Amino acid sequence: MNMIEEFCYWVEDHFVLTLRGLMVLIMAGLFGFMLGGLVSLYCMVSIIESMANR
């Protein structure tokens, strides 16, 4: 019985850790996506401005 309980606790710990890791990965991915979008938008604006200046 004790072995089963320990196994359950181990699975729970690892599941919580994986869930937390997934959340961190998703948040990092969203942040990177937003950052990339802002950078590309800034590049587009600067290119349009330089074309308009000519």
mmCIF entry with sequence, helices, sheets and N, C-alpha, C, O atoms, coordinates in Angstrom:
data_MODEL
# 
_entry.id   MODEL 
# 
_entity.id                         1 
_entity.type                       polymer 
_entity.pdbx_number_of_molecules   1 
# 
_entity_poly.entity_id                      1 
_entity_poly.type                           'polypeptide(L)' 
_entity_poly.nstd_linkage                   no 
_entity_poly.nstd_monomer                   no 
_entity_poly.pdbx_seq_one_letter_code       MNMIEEFCYWVEDHFVLTLRGLMVLIMAGLFGFMLGGLVSLYCMVSIIESMANR 
_entity_poly.pdbx_seq_one_letter_code_can   MNMIEEFCYWVEDHFVLTLRGLMVLIMAGLFGFMLGGLVSLYCMVSIIESMANR 
_entity_poly.pdbx_strand_id                 A 
# 
loop_
_entity_poly_seq.entity_id 
_entity_poly_seq.num 
_entity_poly_seq.mon_id 
_entity_poly_seq.hetero 
1 1  MET n 
1 2  ASN n 
1 3  MET n 
1 4  ILE n 
1 5  GLU n 
1 6  GLU n 
1 7  PHE n 
1 8  CYS n 
1 9  TYR n 
1 10 TRP n 
1 11 VAL n 
1 12 GLU n 
1 13 ASP n 
1 14 HIS n 
1 15 PHE n 
1 16 VAL n 
1 17 LEU n 
1 18 THR n 
1 19 LEU n 
1 20 ARG n 
1 21 GLY n 
1 22 LEU n 
1 23 MET n 
1 24 VAL n 
1 25 LEU n 
1 26 ILE n 
1 27 MET n 
1 28 ALA n 
1 29 GLY n 
1 30 LEU n 
1 31 PHE n 
1 32 GLY n 
1 33 PHE n 
1 34 MET n 
1 35 LEU n 
1 36 GLY n 
1 37 GLY n 
1 38 LEU n 
1 39 VAL n 
1 40 SER n 
1 41 LEU n 
1 42 TYR n 
1 43 CYS n 
1 44 MET n 
1 45 VAL n 
1 46 SER n 
1 47 ILE n 
1 48 ILE n 
1 49 GLU n 
1 50 SER n 
1 51 MET n 
1 52 ALA n 
1 53 ASN n 
1 54 ARG n 
# 
_struct_asym.id          A 
_struct_asym.entity_id   1 
# 
_struct_conf.conf_type_id            HELX_P 
_struct_conf.id                      HELX_P1 
_struct_conf.pdbx_PDB_helix_id       AA1 
_struct_conf.beg_label_comp_id       ASN 
_struct_conf.beg_label_asym_id       A 
_struct_conf.beg_label_seq_id        2 
_struct_conf.pdbx_beg_PDB_ins_code   ? 
_struct_conf.end_label_comp_id       ASN 
_struct_conf.end_label_asym_id       A 
_struct_conf.end_label_seq_id        53 
_struct_conf.pdbx_end_PDB_ins_code   ? 
_struct_conf.beg_auth_comp_id        ASN 
_struct_conf.beg_auth_asym_id        A 
_struct_conf.beg_auth_seq_id         2 
_struct_conf.end_auth_comp_id        ASN 
_struct_conf.end_auth_asym_id        A 
_struct_conf.end_auth_seq_id         53 
_struct_conf.pdbx_PDB_helix_class    1 
_struct_conf.details                 ? 
_struct_conf.pdbx_PDB_helix_length   52 
# 
_struct_conf_type.id          HELX_P 
_struct_conf_type.criteria    ? 
_struct_conf_type.reference   ? 
# 
loop_
_atom_site.group_PDB 
_atom_site.id 
_atom_site.type_symbol 
_atom_site.label_atom_id 
_atom_site.label_alt_id 
_atom_site.label_comp_id 
_atom_site.label_asym_id 
_atom_site.label_entity_id 
_atom_site.label_seq_id 
_atom_site.pdbx_PDB_ins_code 
_atom_site.Cartn_x 
_atom_site.Cartn_y 
_atom_site.Cartn_z 
_atom_site.occupancy 
_atom_site.B_iso_or_equiv 
_atom_site.pdbx_formal_charge 
_atom_site.auth_seq_id 
_atom_site.auth_comp_id 
_atom_site.auth_asym_id 
_atom_site.auth_atom_id 
_atom_site.pdbx_PDB_model_num 
ATOM 1   N N  . MET A 1 1  ? 0.843  -1.204 0.000   1.00 0.00 ? 1  MET A N  1 
ATOM 2   C CA . MET A 1 1  ? 0.000  0.000  0.000   1.00 0.00 ? 1  MET A CA 1 
ATOM 3   C C  . MET A 1 1  ? 0.876  1.252  0.000   1.00 0.00 ? 1  MET A C  1 
ATOM 4   O O  . MET A 1 1  ? 0.595  2.220  -0.706  1.00 0.00 ? 1  MET A O  1 
ATOM 5   N N  . ASN A 1 2  ? 1.944  1.217  0.805   1.00 0.00 ? 2  ASN A N  1 
ATOM 6   C CA . ASN A 1 2  ? 2.818  2.382  0.904   1.00 0.00 ? 2  ASN A CA 1 
ATOM 7   C C  . ASN A 1 2  ? 3.475  2.697  -0.442  1.00 0.00 ? 2  ASN A C  1 
ATOM 8   O O  . ASN A 1 2  ? 3.614  3.862  -0.818  1.00 0.00 ? 2  ASN A O  1 
ATOM 9   N N  . MET A 1 3  ? 3.879  1.643  -1.165  1.00 0.00 ? 3  MET A N  1 
ATOM 10  C CA . MET A 1 3  ? 4.521  1.825  -2.473  1.00 0.00 ? 3  MET A CA 1 
ATOM 11  C C  . MET A 1 3  ? 3.570  2.524  -3.441  1.00 0.00 ? 3  MET A C  1 
ATOM 12  O O  . MET A 1 3  ? 3.978  3.412  -4.190  1.00 0.00 ? 3  MET A O  1 
ATOM 13  N N  . ILE A 1 4  ? 2.307  2.119  -3.421  1.00 0.00 ? 4  ILE A N  1 
ATOM 14  C CA . ILE A 1 4  ? 1.314  2.705  -4.334  1.00 0.00 ? 4  ILE A CA 1 
ATOM 15  C C  . ILE A 1 4  ? 1.118  4.188  -4.010  1.00 0.00 ? 4  ILE A C  1 
ATOM 16  O O  . ILE A 1 4  ? 1.038  5.024  -4.910  1.00 0.00 ? 4  ILE A O  1 
ATOM 17  N N  . GLU A 1 5  ? 1.044  4.499  -2.735  1.00 0.00 ? 5  GLU A N  1 
ATOM 18  C CA . GLU A 1 5  ? 0.872  5.899  -2.326  1.00 0.00 ? 5  GLU A CA 1 
ATOM 19  C C  . GLU A 1 5  ? 2.060  6.746  -2.773  1.00 0.00 ? 5  GLU A C  1 
ATOM 20  O O  . GLU A 1 5  ? 1.888  7.854  -3.283  1.00 0.00 ? 5  GLU A O  1 
ATOM 21  N N  . GLU A 1 6  ? 3.265  6.217  -2.579  1.00 0.00 ? 6  GLU A N  1 
ATOM 22  C CA . GLU A 1 6  ? 4.470  6.945  -3.000  1.00 0.00 ? 6  GLU A CA 1 
ATOM 23  C C  . GLU A 1 6  ? 4.452  7.164  -4.511  1.00 0.00 ? 6  GLU A C  1 
ATOM 24  O O  . GLU A 1 6  ? 4.800  8.238  -5.002  1.00 0.00 ? 6  GLU A O  1 
ATOM 25  N N  . PHE A 1 7  ? 4.038  6.121  -5.240  1.00 0.00 ? 7  PHE A N  1 
ATOM 26  C CA . PHE A 1 7  ? 3.979  6.225  -6.700  1.00 0.00 ? 7  PHE A CA 1 
ATOM 27  C C  . PHE A 1 7  ? 2.979  7.314  -7.116  1.00 0.00 ? 7  PHE A C  1 
ATOM 28  O O  . PHE A 1 7  ? 3.244  8.100  -8.026  1.00 0.00 ? 7  PHE A O  1 
ATOM 29  N N  . CYS A 1 8  ? 1.831  7.345  -6.436  1.00 0.00 ? 8  CYS A N  1 
ATOM 30  C CA . CYS A 1 8  ? 0.815  8.357  -6.739  1.00 0.00 ? 8  CYS A CA 1 
ATOM 31  C C  . CYS A 1 8  ? 1.359  9.763  -6.494  1.00 0.00 ? 8  CYS A C  1 
ATOM 32  O O  . CYS A 1 8  ? 1.168  10.669 -7.306  1.00 0.00 ? 8  CYS A O  1 
ATOM 33  N N  . TYR A 1 9  ? 2.040  9.927  -5.363  1.00 0.00 ? 9  TYR A N  1 
ATOM 34  C CA . TYR A 1 9  ? 2.636  11.241 -5.066  1.00 0.00 ? 9  TYR A CA 1 
ATOM 35  C C  . TYR A 1 9  ? 3.664  11.625 -6.121  1.00 0.00 ? 9  TYR A C  1 
ATOM 36  O O  . TYR A 1 9  ? 3.727  12.778 -6.547  1.00 0.00 ? 9  TYR A O  1 
ATOM 37  N N  . TRP A 1 10 ? 4.487  10.629 -6.549  1.00 0.00 ? 10 TRP A N  1 
ATOM 38  C CA . TRP A 1 10 ? 5.521  10.880 -7.552  1.00 0.00 ? 10 TRP A CA 1 
ATOM 39  C C  . TRP A 1 10 ? 4.891  11.331 -8.863  1.00 0.00 ? 10 TRP A C  1 
ATOM 40  O O  . TRP A 1 10 ? 5.334  12.298 -9.483  1.00 0.00 ? 10 TRP A O  1 
ATOM 41  N N  . VAL A 1 11 ? 3.829  10.599 -9.280  1.00 0.00 ? 11 VAL A N  1 
ATOM 42  C CA . VAL A 1 11 ? 3.134  10.944 -10.533 1.00 0.00 ? 11 VAL A CA 1 
ATOM 43  C C  . VAL A 1 11 ? 2.533  12.343 -10.434 1.00 0.00 ? 11 VAL A C  1 
ATOM 44  O O  . VAL A 1 11 ? 2.615  13.137 -11.372 1.00 0.00 ? 11 VAL A O  1 
ATOM 45  N N  . GLU A 1 12 ? 1.922  12.632 -9.272  1.00 0.00 ? 12 GLU A N  1 
ATOM 46  C CA . GLU A 1 12 ? 1.301  13.942 -9.076  1.00 0.00 ? 12 GLU A CA 1 
ATOM 47  C C  . GLU A 1 12 ? 2.345  15.049 -9.183  1.00 0.00 ? 12 GLU A C  1 
ATOM 48  O O  . GLU A 1 12 ? 2.129  16.055 -9.858  1.00 0.00 ? 12 GLU A O  1 
ATOM 49  N N  . ASP A 1 13 ? 3.491  14.850 -8.502  1.00 0.00 ? 13 ASP A N  1 
ATOM 50  C CA . ASP A 1 13 ? 4.570  15.848 -8.554  1.00 0.00 ? 13 ASP A CA 1 
ATOM 51  C C  . ASP A 1 13 ? 5.028  16.079 -9.983  1.00 0.00 ? 13 ASP A C  1 
ATOM 52  O O  . ASP A 1 13 ? 5.156  17.220 -10.428 1.00 0.00 ? 13 ASP A O  1 
ATOM 53  N N  . HIS A 1 14 ? 5.276  14.982 -10.702 1.00 0.00 ? 14 HIS A N  1 
ATOM 54  C CA . HIS A 1 14 ? 5.779  15.119 -12.071 1.00 0.00 ? 14 HIS A CA 1 
ATOM 55  C C  . HIS A 1 14 ? 4.723  15.733 -12.978 1.00 0.00 ? 14 HIS A C  1 
ATOM 56  O O  . HIS A 1 14 ? 5.053  16.521 -13.865 1.00 0.00 ? 14 HIS A O  1 
ATOM 57  N N  . PHE A 1 15 ? 3.449  15.383 -12.768 1.00 0.00 ? 15 PHE A N  1 
ATOM 58  C CA . PHE A 1 15 ? 2.378  15.945 -13.587 1.00 0.00 ? 15 PHE A CA 1 
ATOM 59  C C  . PHE A 1 15 ? 2.287  17.458 -13.375 1.00 0.00 ? 15 PHE A C  1 
ATOM 60  O O  . PHE A 1 15 ? 2.159  18.227 -14.328 1.00 0.00 ? 15 PHE A O  1 
ATOM 61  N N  . VAL A 1 16 ? 2.356  17.870 -12.093 1.00 0.00 ? 16 VAL A N  1 
ATOM 62  C CA . VAL A 1 16 ? 2.291  19.303 -11.771 1.00 0.00 ? 16 VAL A CA 1 
ATOM 63  C C  . VAL A 1 16 ? 3.481  20.020 -12.400 1.00 0.00 ? 16 VAL A C  1 
ATOM 64  O O  . VAL A 1 16 ? 3.335  21.111 -12.952 1.00 0.00 ? 16 VAL A O  1 
ATOM 65  N N  . LEU A 1 17 ? 4.665  19.400 -12.314 1.00 0.00 ? 17 LEU A N  1 
ATOM 66  C CA . LEU A 1 17 ? 5.874  20.010 -12.885 1.00 0.00 ? 17 LEU A CA 1 
ATOM 67  C C  . LEU A 1 17 ? 5.732  20.152 -14.395 1.00 0.00 ? 17 LEU A C  1 
ATOM 68  O O  . LEU A 1 17 ? 6.081  21.189 -14.959 1.00 0.00 ? 17 LEU A O  1 
ATOM 69  N N  . THR A 1 18 ? 5.212  19.095 -15.062 1.00 0.00 ? 18 THR A N  1 
ATOM 70  C CA . THR A 1 18 ? 5.061  19.163 -16.523 1.00 0.00 ? 18 THR A CA 1 
ATOM 71  C C  . THR A 1 18 ? 4.044  20.225 -16.892 1.00 0.00 ? 18 THR A C  1 
ATOM 72  O O  . THR A 1 18 ? 4.233  20.960 -17.861 1.00 0.00 ? 18 THR A O  1 
ATOM 73  N N  . LEU A 1 19 ? 2.951  20.311 -16.114 1.00 0.00 ? 19 LEU A N  1 
ATOM 74  C CA . LEU A 1 19 ? 1.923  21.312 -16.383 1.00 0.00 ? 19 LEU A CA 1 
ATOM 75  C C  . LEU A 1 19 ? 2.513  22.715 -16.265 1.00 0.00 ? 19 LEU A C  1 
ATOM 76  O O  . LEU A 1 19 ? 2.270  23.581 -17.105 1.00 0.00 ? 19 LEU A O  1 
ATOM 77  N N  . ARG A 1 20 ? 3.295  22.920 -15.201 1.00 0.00 ? 20 ARG A N  1 
ATOM 78  C CA . ARG A 1 20 ? 3.924  24.230 -14.992 1.00 0.00 ? 20 ARG A CA 1 
ATOM 79  C C  . ARG A 1 20 ? 4.895  24.531 -16.139 1.00 0.00 ? 20 ARG A C  1 
ATOM 80  O O  . ARG A 1 20 ? 4.942  25.651 -16.648 1.00 0.00 ? 20 ARG A O  1 
ATOM 81  N N  . GLY A 1 21 ? 5.665  23.518 -16.535 1.00 0.00 ? 21 GLY A N  1 
ATOM 82  C CA . GLY A 1 21 ? 6.606  23.701 -17.637 1.00 0.00 ? 21 GLY A CA 1 
ATOM 83  C C  . GLY A 1 21 ? 5.884  24.052 -18.933 1.00 0.00 ? 21 GLY A C  1 
ATOM 84  O O  . GLY A 1 21 ? 6.336  24.907 -19.695 1.00 0.00 ? 21 GLY A O  1 
ATOM 85  N N  . LEU A 1 22 ? 4.750  23.377 -19.178 1.00 0.00 ? 22 LEU A N  1 
ATOM 86  C CA . LEU A 1 22 ? 3.966  23.667 -20.383 1.00 0.00 ? 22 LEU A CA 1 
ATOM 87  C C  . LEU A 1 22 ? 3.436  25.090 -20.351 1.00 0.00 ? 22 LEU A C  1 
ATOM 88  O O  . LEU A 1 22 ? 3.467  25.794 -21.361 1.00 0.00 ? 22 LEU A O  1 
ATOM 89  N N  . MET A 1 23 ? 2.947  25.516 -19.184 1.00 0.00 ? 23 MET A N  1 
ATOM 90  C CA . MET A 1 23 ? 2.437  26.878 -19.054 1.00 0.00 ? 23 MET A CA 1 
ATOM 91  C C  . MET A 1 23 ? 3.539  27.891 -19.348 1.00 0.00 ? 23 MET A C  1 
ATOM 92  O O  . MET A 1 23 ? 3.324  28.872 -20.060 1.00 0.00 ? 23 MET A O  1 
ATOM 93  N N  . VAL A 1 24 ? 4.727  27.637 -18.786 1.00 0.00 ? 24 VAL A N  1 
ATOM 94  C CA . VAL A 1 24 ? 5.864  28.547 -19.010 1.00 0.00 ? 24 VAL A CA 1 
ATOM 95  C C  . VAL A 1 24 ? 6.221  28.579 -20.488 1.00 0.00 ? 24 VAL A C  1 
ATOM 96  O O  . VAL A 1 24 ? 6.487  29.643 -21.045 1.00 0.00 ? 24 VAL A O  1 
ATOM 97  N N  . LEU A 1 25 ? 6.227  27.393 -21.130 1.00 0.00 ? 25 LEU A N  1 
ATOM 98  C CA . LEU A 1 25 ? 6.552  27.322 -22.559 1.00 0.00 ? 25 LEU A CA 1 
ATOM 99  C C  . LEU A 1 25 ? 5.533  28.093 -23.389 1.00 0.00 ? 25 LEU A C  1 
ATOM 100 O O  . LEU A 1 25 ? 5.893  28.835 -24.303 1.00 0.00 ? 25 LEU A O  1 
ATOM 101 N N  . ILE A 1 26 ? 4.245  27.906 -23.056 1.00 0.00 ? 26 ILE A N  1 
ATOM 102 C CA . ILE A 1 26 ? 3.188  28.596 -23.806 1.00 0.00 ? 26 ILE A CA 1 
ATOM 103 C C  . ILE A 1 26 ? 3.313  30.107 -23.635 1.00 0.00 ? 26 ILE A C  1 
ATOM 104 O O  . ILE A 1 26 ? 3.199  30.862 -24.600 1.00 0.00 ? 26 ILE A O  1 
ATOM 105 N N  . MET A 1 27 ? 3.549  30.542 -22.391 1.00 0.00 ? 27 MET A N  1 
ATOM 106 C CA . MET A 1 27 ? 3.688  31.980 -22.131 1.00 0.00 ? 27 MET A CA 1 
ATOM 107 C C  . MET A 1 27 ? 4.891  32.545 -22.888 1.00 0.00 ? 27 MET A C  1 
ATOM 108 O O  . MET A 1 27 ? 4.810  33.621 -23.481 1.00 0.00 ? 27 MET A O  1 
ATOM 109 N N  . ALA A 1 28 ? 6.013  31.807 -22.863 1.00 0.00 ? 28 ALA A N  1 
ATOM 110 C CA . ALA A 1 28 ? 7.218  32.258 -23.561 1.00 0.00 ? 28 ALA A CA 1 
ATOM 111 C C  . ALA A 1 28 ? 6.960  32.323 -25.064 1.00 0.00 ? 28 ALA A C  1 
ATOM 112 O O  . ALA A 1 28 ? 7.409  33.249 -25.739 1.00 0.00 ? 28 ALA A O  1 
ATOM 113 N N  . GLY A 1 29 ? 6.232  31.330 -25.582 1.00 0.00 ? 29 GLY A N  1 
ATOM 114 C CA . GLY A 1 29 ? 5.914  31.315 -27.014 1.00 0.00 ? 29 GLY A CA 1 
ATOM 115 C C  . GLY A 1 29 ? 5.048  32.507 -27.402 1.00 0.00 ? 29 GLY A C  1 
ATOM 116 O O  . GLY A 1 29 ? 5.288  33.151 -28.423 1.00 0.00 ? 29 GLY A O  1 
ATOM 117 N N  . LEU A 1 30 ? 4.040  32.795 -26.583 1.00 0.00 ? 30 LEU A N  1 
ATOM 118 C CA . LEU A 1 30 ? 3.164  33.929 -26.862 1.00 0.00 ? 30 LEU A CA 1 
ATOM 119 C C  . LEU A 1 30 ? 3.941  35.236 -26.796 1.00 0.00 ? 30 LEU A C  1 
ATOM 120 O O  . LEU A 1 30 ? 3.767  36.122 -27.633 1.00 0.00 ? 30 LEU A O  1 
ATOM 121 N N  . PHE A 1 31 ? 4.808  35.343 -25.777 1.00 0.00 ? 31 PHE A N  1 
ATOM 122 C CA . PHE A 1 31 ? 5.612  36.567 -25.622 1.00 0.00 ? 31 PHE A CA 1 
ATOM 123 C C  . PHE A 1 31 ? 6.535  36.750 -26.832 1.00 0.00 ? 31 PHE A C  1 
ATOM 124 O O  . PHE A 1 31 ? 6.654  37.852 -27.368 1.00 0.00 ? 31 PHE A O  1 
ATOM 125 N N  . GLY A 1 32 ? 7.187  35.660 -27.256 1.00 0.00 ? 32 GLY A N  1 
ATOM 126 C CA . GLY A 1 32 ? 8.069  35.727 -28.424 1.00 0.00 ? 32 GLY A CA 1 
ATOM 127 C C  . GLY A 1 32 ? 7.294  36.082 -29.678 1.00 0.00 ? 32 GLY A C  1 
ATOM 128 O O  . GLY A 1 32 ? 7.769  36.855 -30.510 1.00 0.00 ? 32 GLY A O  1 
ATOM 129 N N  . PHE A 1 33 ? 6.085  35.511 -29.817 1.00 0.00 ? 33 PHE A N  1 
ATOM 130 C CA . PHE A 1 33 ? 5.253  35.803 -30.987 1.00 0.00 ? 33 PHE A CA 1 
ATOM 131 C C  . PHE A 1 33 ? 4.877  37.286 -31.030 1.00 0.00 ? 33 PHE A C  1 
ATOM 132 O O  . PHE A 1 33 ? 4.948  37.931 -32.076 1.00 0.00 ? 33 PHE A O  1 
ATOM 133 N N  . MET A 1 34 ? 4.471  37.812 -29.858 1.00 0.00 ? 34 MET A N  1 
ATOM 134 C CA . MET A 1 34 ? 4.110  39.225 -29.777 1.00 0.00 ? 34 MET A CA 1 
ATOM 135 C C  . MET A 1 34 ? 5.316  40.110 -30.080 1.00 0.00 ? 34 MET A C  1 
ATOM 136 O O  . MET A 1 34 ? 5.208  41.106 -30.795 1.00 0.00 ? 34 MET A O  1 
ATOM 137 N N  . LEU A 1 35 ? 6.476  39.727 -29.519 1.00 0.00 ? 35 LEU A N  1 
ATOM 138 C CA . LEU A 1 35 ? 7.696  40.510 -29.737 1.00 0.00 ? 35 LEU A CA 1 
ATOM 139 C C  . LEU A 1 35 ? 8.071  40.494 -31.223 1.00 0.00 ? 35 LEU A C  1 
ATOM 140 O O  . LEU A 1 35 ? 8.441  41.523 -31.788 1.00 0.00 ? 35 LEU A O  1 
ATOM 141 N N  . GLY A 1 36 ? 7.971  39.324 -31.843 1.00 0.00 ? 36 GLY A N  1 
ATOM 142 C CA . GLY A 1 36 ? 8.273  39.205 -33.273 1.00 0.00 ? 36 GLY A CA 1 
ATOM 143 C C  . GLY A 1 36 ? 7.320  40.043 -34.111 1.00 0.00 ? 36 GLY A C  1 
ATOM 144 O O  . GLY A 1 36 ? 7.732  40.683 -35.079 1.00 0.00 ? 36 GLY A O  1 
ATOM 145 N N  . GLY A 1 37 ? 6.036  40.038 -33.735 1.00 0.00 ? 37 GLY A N  1 
ATOM 146 C CA . GLY A 1 37 ? 5.055  40.837 -34.461 1.00 0.00 ? 37 GLY A CA 1 
ATOM 147 C C  . GLY A 1 37 ? 5.364  42.325 -34.356 1.00 0.00 ? 37 GLY A C  1 
ATOM 148 O O  . GLY A 1 37 ? 5.258  43.059 -35.339 1.00 0.00 ? 37 GLY A O  1 
ATOM 149 N N  . LEU A 1 38 ? 5.748  42.770 -33.153 1.00 0.00 ? 38 LEU A N  1 
ATOM 150 C CA . LEU A 1 38 ? 6.082  44.182 -32.960 1.00 0.00 ? 38 LEU A CA 1 
ATOM 151 C C  . LEU A 1 38 ? 7.305  44.570 -33.785 1.00 0.00 ? 38 LEU A C  1 
ATOM 152 O O  . LEU A 1 38 ? 7.340  45.633 -34.404 1.00 0.00 ? 38 LEU A O  1 
ATOM 153 N N  . VAL A 1 39 ? 8.309  43.689 -33.784 1.00 0.00 ? 39 VAL A N  1 
ATOM 154 C CA . VAL A 1 39 ? 9.535  43.974 -34.537 1.00 0.00 ? 39 VAL A CA 1 
ATOM 155 C C  . VAL A 1 39 ? 9.242  44.051 -36.027 1.00 0.00 ? 39 VAL A C  1 
ATOM 156 O O  . VAL A 1 39 ? 9.721  44.960 -36.705 1.00 0.00 ? 39 VAL A O  1 
ATOM 157 N N  . SER A 1 40 ? 8.453  43.102 -36.548 1.00 0.00 ? 40 SER A N  1 
ATOM 158 C CA . SER A 1 40 ? 8.144  43.107 -37.977 1.00 0.00 ? 40 SER A CA 1 
ATOM 159 C C  . SER A 1 40 ? 7.303  44.339 -38.332 1.00 0.00 ? 40 SER A C  1 
ATOM 160 O O  . SER A 1 40 ? 7.475  44.930 -39.398 1.00 0.00 ? 40 SER A O  1 
ATOM 161 N N  . LEU A 1 41 ? 6.391  44.717 -37.426 1.00 0.00 ? 41 LEU A N  1 
ATOM 162 C CA . LEU A 1 41 ? 5.571  45.907 -37.655 1.00 0.00 ? 41 LEU A CA 1 
ATOM 163 C C  . LEU A 1 41 ? 6.459  47.155 -37.714 1.00 0.00 ? 41 LEU A C  1 
ATOM 164 O O  . LEU A 1 41 ? 6.283  48.014 -38.579 1.00 0.00 ? 41 LEU A O  1 
ATOM 165 N N  . TYR A 1 42 ? 7.422  47.244 -36.773 1.00 0.00 ? 42 TYR A N  1 
ATOM 166 C CA . TYR A 1 42 ? 8.341  48.379 -36.737 1.00 0.00 ? 42 TYR A CA 1 
ATOM 167 C C  . TYR A 1 42 ? 9.173  48.439 -38.024 1.00 0.00 ? 42 TYR A C  1 
ATOM 168 O O  . TYR A 1 42 ? 9.389  49.510 -38.590 1.00 0.00 ? 42 TYR A O  1 
ATOM 169 N N  . CYS A 1 43 ? 9.635  47.261 -38.473 1.00 0.00 ? 43 CYS A N  1 
ATOM 170 C CA . CYS A 1 43 ? 10.423 47.194 -39.715 1.00 0.00 ? 43 CYS A CA 1 
ATOM 171 C C  . CYS A 1 43 ? 9.579  47.657 -40.899 1.00 0.00 ? 43 CYS A C  1 
ATOM 172 O O  . CYS A 1 43 ? 10.056 48.424 -41.736 1.00 0.00 ? 43 CYS A O  1 
ATOM 173 N N  . MET A 1 44 ? 8.331  47.200 -40.976 1.00 0.00 ? 44 MET A N  1 
ATOM 174 C CA . MET A 1 44 ? 7.444  47.593 -42.072 1.00 0.00 ? 44 MET A CA 1 
ATOM 175 C C  . MET A 1 44 ? 7.230  49.099 -42.068 1.00 0.00 ? 44 MET A C  1 
ATOM 176 O O  . MET A 1 44 ? 7.284  49.743 -43.116 1.00 0.00 ? 44 MET A O  1 
ATOM 177 N N  . VAL A 1 45 ? 6.985  49.661 -40.883 1.00 0.00 ? 45 VAL A N  1 
ATOM 178 C CA . VAL A 1 45 ? 6.742  51.110 -40.771 1.00 0.00 ? 45 VAL A CA 1 
ATOM 179 C C  . VAL A 1 45 ? 7.975  51.896 -41.208 1.00 0.00 ? 45 VAL A C  1 
ATOM 180 O O  . VAL A 1 45 ? 7.867  52.886 -41.930 1.00 0.00 ? 45 VAL A O  1 
ATOM 181 N N  . SER A 1 46 ? 9.151  51.442 -40.761 1.00 0.00 ? 46 SER A N  1 
ATOM 182 C CA . SER A 1 46 ? 10.381 52.159 -41.127 1.00 0.00 ? 46 SER A CA 1 
ATOM 183 C C  . SER A 1 46 ? 10.630 52.058 -42.628 1.00 0.00 ? 46 SER A C  1 
ATOM 184 O O  . SER A 1 46 ? 11.087 53.023 -43.240 1.00 0.00 ? 46 SER A O  1 
ATOM 185 N N  . ILE A 1 47 ? 10.337 50.899 -43.234 1.00 0.00 ? 47 ILE A N  1 
ATOM 186 C CA . ILE A 1 47 ? 10.515 50.747 -44.686 1.00 0.00 ? 47 ILE A CA 1 
ATOM 187 C C  . ILE A 1 47 ? 9.556  51.665 -45.434 1.00 0.00 ? 47 ILE A C  1 
ATOM 188 O O  . ILE A 1 47 ? 9.943  52.311 -46.408 1.00 0.00 ? 47 ILE A O  1 
ATOM 189 N N  . ILE A 1 48 ? 8.293  51.722 -44.975 1.00 0.00 ? 48 ILE A N  1 
ATOM 190 C CA . ILE A 1 48 ? 7.304  52.587 -45.628 1.00 0.00 ? 48 ILE A CA 1 
ATOM 191 C C  . ILE A 1 48 ? 7.724  54.044 -45.500 1.00 0.00 ? 48 ILE A C  1 
ATOM 192 O O  . ILE A 1 48 ? 7.601  54.817 -46.450 1.00 0.00 ? 48 ILE A O  1 
ATOM 193 N N  . GLU A 1 49 ? 8.221  54.419 -44.319 1.00 0.00 ? 49 GLU A N  1 
ATOM 194 C CA . GLU A 1 49 ? 8.666  55.810 -44.120 1.00 0.00 ? 49 GLU A CA 1 
ATOM 195 C C  . GLU A 1 49 ? 9.820  56.152 -45.048 1.00 0.00 ? 49 GLU A C  1 
ATOM 196 O O  . GLU A 1 49 ? 9.847  57.229 -45.643 1.00 0.00 ? 49 GLU A O  1 
ATOM 197 N N  . SER A 1 50 ? 10.782 55.224 -45.171 1.00 0.00 ? 50 SER A N  1 
ATOM 198 C CA . SER A 1 50 ? 11.941 55.501 -46.030 1.00 0.00 ? 50 SER A CA 1 
ATOM 199 C C  . SER A 1 50 ? 11.511 55.575 -47.494 1.00 0.00 ? 50 SER A C  1 
ATOM 200 O O  . SER A 1 50 ? 12.094 56.331 -48.271 1.00 0.00 ? 50 SER A O  1 
ATOM 201 N N  . MET A 1 51 ? 10.494 54.794 -47.877 1.00 0.00 ? 51 MET A N  1 
ATOM 202 C CA . MET A 1 51 ? 9.985  54.863 -49.257 1.00 0.00 ? 51 MET A CA 1 
ATOM 203 C C  . MET A 1 51 ? 9.262  56.182 -49.466 1.00 0.00 ? 51 MET A C  1 
ATOM 204 O O  . MET A 1 51 ? 9.372  56.782 -50.535 1.00 0.00 ? 51 MET A O  1 
ATOM 205 N N  . ALA A 1 52 ? 8.527  56.642 -48.467 1.00 0.00 ? 52 ALA A N  1 
ATOM 206 C CA . ALA A 1 52 ? 7.770  57.893 -48.594 1.00 0.00 ? 52 ALA A CA 1 
ATOM 207 C C  . ALA A 1 52 ? 8.704  59.099 -48.634 1.00 0.00 ? 52 ALA A C  1 
ATOM 208 O O  . ALA A 1 52 ? 8.394  60.109 -49.267 1.00 0.00 ? 52 ALA A O  1 
ATOM 209 N N  . ASN A 1 53 ? 9.846  58.994 -47.961 1.00 0.00 ? 53 ASN A N  1 
ATOM 210 C CA . ASN A 1 53 ? 10.805 60.107 -47.926 1.00 0.00 ? 53 ASN A CA 1 
ATOM 211 C C  . ASN A 1 53 ? 11.468 60.320 -49.280 1.00 0.00 ? 53 ASN A C  1 
ATOM 212 O O  . ASN A 1 53 ? 11.890 61.432 -49.596 1.00 0.00 ? 53 ASN A O  1 
ATOM 213 N N  . ARG A 1 54 ? 11.561 59.259 -50.084 1.00 0.00 ? 54 ARG A N  1 
ATOM 214 C CA . ARG A 1 54 ? 12.251 59.410 -51.376 1.00 0.00 ? 54 ARG A CA 1 
ATOM 215 C C  . ARG A 1 54 ? 11.426 60.227 -52.360 1.00 0.00 ? 54 ARG A C  1 
ATOM 216 O O  . ARG A 1 54 ? 11.857 60.450 -53.491 1.00 0.00 ? 54 ARG A O  1 
# 
